[in-house]
């Protein structure tokens, strides 16, 4: 199980900053969080885009009255955070485990064979 963050800071325009018990700090831009939402709708859209990069985005993703922001957030139990985005999306629960997995600064793990070729 992934440890619960020691501190969360949500900046509406910039994104979410998470401080982890191991001393790591992760920063997630608002647009990145919206794109990586774990909701079923967003997962399906990411799969469609993988198969066809010319996939047309739904109206809710393209018709916004301004820049995308994170309007609000709430903790869900001891395991996740729900973010309310300015485009109306709020159905994805970002678990601590999922946030660790999608950390934009996380280095991809390499196999021993790949490391020895470096």
Secondary structure, 3 states (H helix, E strand, C coil): CCCCCCEEEEECCCEEEEECCCCCEEEEEHHHHHHCCCCHHHHHHHHHHHHCCCCCCCHHHHCCCCCCCEEEEEEECCCEEEEEECCCCCCCEEEHHHHHHCCCCCCCCCCHHHHHHC
